Amino acid sequence: MTQPIKKKIWFKEGVVTLNGVVEQYNAGEDIIYDQEMIPDDVWCSRCYARMLKKHDLLTGDELAALEQGLDEILELYEKGEFVLKVEDEDSHTKIEDYLIERFGDTGKKIHTGRSRNDQVLVMMRWFLKNKAKSVREKTLHLALRCIAFAREYEMVPMPGYTHMQKAMPTTVGTWIGAFAESLMDDAKLLIAIQDNIVDQNPLGSGAGYGSPFNFDRDWLSKEIGFSKTQNNVIYCHNSRGKIEGLVLEACCQVMLSLNRLACDLLFFTTQEFQFFSMDDSIATGSSIMPQKKNLDVAELIRGRTATVLSCRQEMSMNILNKISGYHRDGQEIKRPLFLGLMYTEMSLEAMEVILNNIKPNKEVLIKSMLGCPGLFAAHKAFEKVKEGMTFRDAYQEIGANIDKIKITEADIDRLLKMSTHQGGTGNLQLDKIEAEIKDLIRS
């Protein structure tokens, strides 16, 4: 079915017929994501107009008019009155249409030397720069929460596991401190990607082959707020999906850290373990089993890790087997990007709530350790080494007499405090790690 539709900026005639199914299919969900990025598009358009003025392609009055129009768009957006429709195609077109309707020929000048190809690139890059900063901050703040939890329960004893079996004694502080350092590494990866790769301006590359103007792209980069200019005009467009994918890769690492913590919590809060108790405010129940108290939020963090990983994979599949240059199906990366970022931020926030509402059951933990004297076999072997026996002989002697090991609560505390090497149960260096995390927050 064909019907007269709104004139597009790429039409050459006043009235054109376009198949409605095709128009709807082309827009897809794209306008949903563009709607959220309208402020980013407006900001980059504002800076581009200023560059046109710098190169005498706009007069001072024309620039003032365009900036006024862009201000009006933001005001309408904040009121919920600047809303994309399928016939708009994208935010770039709707913004230009508004400026043309308001200011006539002046509005027609804002696209000089620019393509929607580099317009979408810079809009997403600016959005991504700010969003990556938000994810990074949430990651580091959760790391600090882990440090606070570790400090509060630093020497509370806890069984350590290998191969899903009790292995050696550890502490709650050591266990949760591991996640503080894991999240810190995840944040470092995100910082490296954000500062060195995301933070570069693709605007001015046009459709991917530049323009016959002597535009000062470095000036434009600084005006927008990027630290540098993405140089090669073809690579600007080839990097679409690659750079967004790298941010999602960092999100995957964050989610993998959260996934392991969620799995630990689900394991240790079962009725068989009861190592931790949870507040009712973070638990859910059952419609049929009155006794149920479920940590569903941790299960969802576990499941949504798989979703974020699949978003990263979808991004890679989108850019696979394409020749150099712009491709319309590049718009399909917005969906996995937004979903991956959203789930990562939500999961970080949810995990902080969990940590604020759980506490270790010290008596249960100690009982679990006293009931498994083999947990201290390695420590007993090390004691004999300190008395002069070789480790292998000590290993064999203790291994042959596991049932004779006797441990008291005082022994547990003494043995845990003996591990005074860096990162050991008696020397977690929480102050040092906390200072490093705070330095990253300030960076």
N, C-alpha and C positions, 0 to 999 in steps of 0.2 A: 504494500500500500504506500502510495506517495502522496504528499501533501505540501502546500506552501509552508515554509518554516521561517523562523527568525533568520535574518540575514547574518551570515558569518563573516568574520573579518577576512576570510580567505576567498569569499565569493568575488567573482568578477562582474556579475550582473546583479540587478536589483532584486529579482525574484527567482529563486531556484527551488526545484522540488528535490526532496531527499527522502529516501525510504525511512519511515519512522522506526522500524525495527533496527535498521543499521545505526540510526542516530542514538537510539537507546543503548544498543550493544556497545558502540564506541565509547560512550560516556561511562557505562558500567557503574562501578562503585567509586570511580575516580573523583567525582565531585564531592563525595563524602569527606575524603581526605584533604582535598583542596580547600574545602570550607574551613577546616581547622587551621590551615596554613595561610589564610588570607592576610593576617597581620604581617607575616614574614614576606609575603609577596608585595604588600604595600610598602614595607620598609625598603626592600631592594629596589622597587620601582622609584621611590623617592630619591634614593641615592643615584640611580641611573639618570634621572632627570637633572640632578645637580651636575652630573658629569657632562650632559648635553649642553647645559648652560656654560660650563667651563670651556667647552670647545665651540662656543658661539652658535650652537644649533638651536638654542632657545634664548629668548631675551629674559631679562630679569622679571618683567611682568608676566611672561608666559610661565616661568618657573613658579612664581608665586601663585598663579592660578592653579597649576597642577598640584602643588603642595596643598593648597586649600581643598581641592577635590579629593586628594588622598586622605586628608583629615576627615572630610565628610564621610568617606567610605568607612573609616575606622569607627566613627561615631555611629553610623548605621549598623555596622557589624556588632558593636557592643550592645546595641538595642535589639539585636536579633532580626534586623530588617534588611541586611545585605546577605541574601541567601541564594546560593547557586541552584540553578535548575538545569535539567538535561540539555535544554537548548542553548545554555551558556557555554557548554563544552568544558570550560575550566575557569579557574579564578582569574587567570591572566586576561582572557577575553572579556570577562565581565567587568574587570577594572578598567580596561581600555574603553569599552563601550560606555561606561559611566562618564569617563573623562571627555569623550567625544560629545556625548549628549549635553554635558554641562558647558563645555568650552569650545565646541566646534573644532576648527582647524588646529587650535592649540593642542587639543586632546589627541589629534591624529599624529602629532610629532613625537610622542613619548616612545613609540616603538622604533624610532630611527636607529638603524644599525643593530637592532636587537631581534631575536627570534624567540618564539615560545619555547624553543628547544633549550636555549641557555637560560631562559626565564624560569623554567621549571627546575633546572639544575640548581640555580642559585637560591631559589625559594626553599628547596628541600635541604640544601647544604646549610643554609642559615638556620632553618628549623632544627636540623640534626645537630648542629654545633651547640645550640642551647639545650636541646633535649639530652644530649650526651652528658652535658654538665650536670643536669638534674639527676640522671642515673648515677653518675659518679659520686655526687654528694650523698645520695641515699645509701649507696654502697658503703661509703666511708663512715657514715653515721651509724649504720648497723654494725660495722666493725668496732666502733667505739662502744656500742651497747654490749657487744660480746666481751670486750675488755672489762667493762663494769661488772658484768655477770661473773667473769673469771675472778675478779678481785674479791667479790662478795663471797664466793664459794671456793676460794683458791685451794684450800687444803682439805676439802671434803673428799674422802677417798671414794674411788670408783673402779670397778673392774675394767681392764683394757682387753680388747678382743683382737684376735687374728683368726682367720678362717672361720669366723662366726663362733669361735670357742674362746672361753676365758683364757687369757694369756699371761698378762702381767698387771700389777697394780698401777693405777694412775690416779688422777684427781679430776674433779669436775672442772677446776680451773684450767688444767691442761687440755681437757677435752674441748671446752668451749673456746679456749684461747687459740686452738688450731683453726677455728673458723674465722676468728679475727684476722689472722695472718693470711688465710686463704682469700678472704674478701679484699684485703689490702692488695694482694697481688692482682686480683681481678680489676681493682680500681687503677692500678698502675698500667695495666694493659689498655684500659679504656682511655686513660690520660694520654698515653703514647699515640693511640689512634686519633684521638680528638685533636691533640696539639700539632701533630706532624702531618696528618693526612686529611682530616675533615676540615681543618681551619685554613682552607684556601678557596679563593674566589674564582668560579668558572664564568661569571658574567662578563660579557664582552667577546665571547667566543662565537656568538651568533648561532647559526644553524649547525656549526661545527667546522666552519671554514673561514671564520673571521669576517671582516667587513673593510671596505676601502676608506677607512677613517683612521686618523692617527690618535686614537683614543688612549688616554693615560690610564691603563687598566690597574696599575699599581695605586694610583690615586683613588680609583673607584674602590679597590679592595679595602684601603684604609678607611674610606668614608663609610662603607657598610659596616666594617668592624672585623674583617678578616685579617689574619696576620701576614698573609702572602697571597700572591696571585697564582692560580693554576695556569701554567704557561701554555702548553701546546693545545691549540684549539680543537684538534681531533681527539686528543686524549681527554679533554674536558668531558666529552660526550661518551667516550669509551669507558670512562670511569664510573658512569652511572650504574648502580647495582654493585659495583666492586667496593666503593667506599661505604655505601650503606651496609653492605654485607659484612665489612670489617667491624662496624659498630655492633651489628647483631652477633658477630663472633664473640666480642667482649661480653655482650649480654648472655650468651650461652655459657661462658665461664662463670659469670655471676650466678646464673640459675643452677649450674652444676654444683656450686658450693652450697646453695640453698637446698638443693635436692638432697645432698648427703646429710645436711643438718636435719632436714625434715624426716628423712628415713631413720636417722638415729632417734629422733624424738618419738616417732611412731613405734619404734621397736622398744624403747626404754619406758614408754608409758603404758605398755600392755599390762594386763592383769598378771601375767607371768613374771614380769619384771618389777613394775611399779617403782622404778628408780626416780621418777619425777612425778609430781602431782600438778594438775592444771586447774586454773580457776574456771568456774562454770561459765564465765563470760566468753571464753574462747572455745567452748565445747558445744557439740550438738547431740541430740538424742535420736531415739527411734520411735516410729509411729506404732510399733507393735511390741518392742522389748523395753519395758520400763527402766531397766537397770543400765541401759547403754549411756555411755559418756564418751563421745567420739571426737578425736582431734582432726575433724574434716579439713580444717584450713591447711594442715601440714600435708594431707593427702592431695589437696589441690595444688599446692606448691610442687609436689612430686610430679603430678600429672602435667602441669603447665610447663615444666622444664622440657618435656618432650615436645610441647607445642612450639616453644621458642627455638628448639633445635631444628624443628621442621621448617620454621620460618626462615632460618638461616639457609637451609638446604634449598628451599623454594627460590630464594634470592639467587643462589648460584645457578640453579637450573634456568632461571629467566635469562641470564646473560650468556648462557652456553650457546655455541654455534652461531653467533651473529657476526656479520662482517662489520668493519669499522663504520661509525656514524650513528646517527639518531635512529631509533626504532620506536614505533608507537606502543608496542607491547611493553616498553620500559615502564609505562604507567602501572603495570601489574606489580611492581616491587613495593608500591605504597602499602598495599594490604598487609603483607608479611612484616614490613618494617614497623607499621603502626601497632600491629598486634604483638610483635615481639617486644617492642619498647614498653607497651602498656603492661603486659604480663610481668616483665622484669621489674618495673617500678612498683606494681601492685604487690608482687611477691616480697620485695624488700620491705615494704611497709607492713605487710602481714606478719613477716617473721619477727620484726621488732615488737609487734603486739604480743606475739607468742612468748618471746623472752621476758616481756614485762609481766607475764601471767603464769609462769611456771616456776617451780622451785624444787631442788633435789630433796629426796627423802633420805636423810643421812642414816637413819637407823636401818632402813632397808638395804642401803648400799653396803654398810658395814657388815650386816648379817650375810649378805650375798658373798662377801669376800671371806669372812670367817668360815663359811661353809665350804670353801674351796681352797684348802691349804696349798694345793698345787700351783695356785696363782703366784705363790711366793718362791717357787722352786728356783728360778733363776737368781733371785736375790740371795737365797741360801747358798747357792753355788758360788756367788761372788764373795760372800763372807769367807768361805774356805780359801778362795784365791788370795784374799787379803791376809790369810794366815800362812800362806806359802805354798798351797797346793796348786798344781797346774789347772787351768780351767777345764780341760777335757776330763781329767781325773775327778774333779769336783762335780762336773756335769753327770758323770756316770754314777758316782756315789749317791748324789741327791736323787737322781732319776730312779735308782733302785730302792729308794726309801721314801717315796712321796707320801706314803700313808703315815709316816712318823713325823712329818712336819707339824709343828705346833705354833699357832699364831694367835696373838692377843690384839685387842684394839690399840694398845700402846705400841705394839710392834709395827702395826700398819703405819702409824704416824711417824715412827722413827725411820722406817725403811723409805718412806716417801720423801722425807726431808734429806736423805742421804744423796739423792740425785741432784747435786749442786752444779753440774755442768750447764752451759747455756741451753735454755729451753727445757731443762729437766724439771721434774715435779717440784724440786726444791729451789728452782731458780728460773721462773717463767719470764723474767725480765718484762713484766707488764708495763712498767713505766716507760721503758725504752720503746716498746711497740706502740704504746699510746702516743708518745711524742712523734713517732714517725707518721702515724695516721693523721695527727693534727697538722703536721707539716704538709701532707698531701692535700688536706682540706684547704689550707691557705694558699697552695700553689696555683 
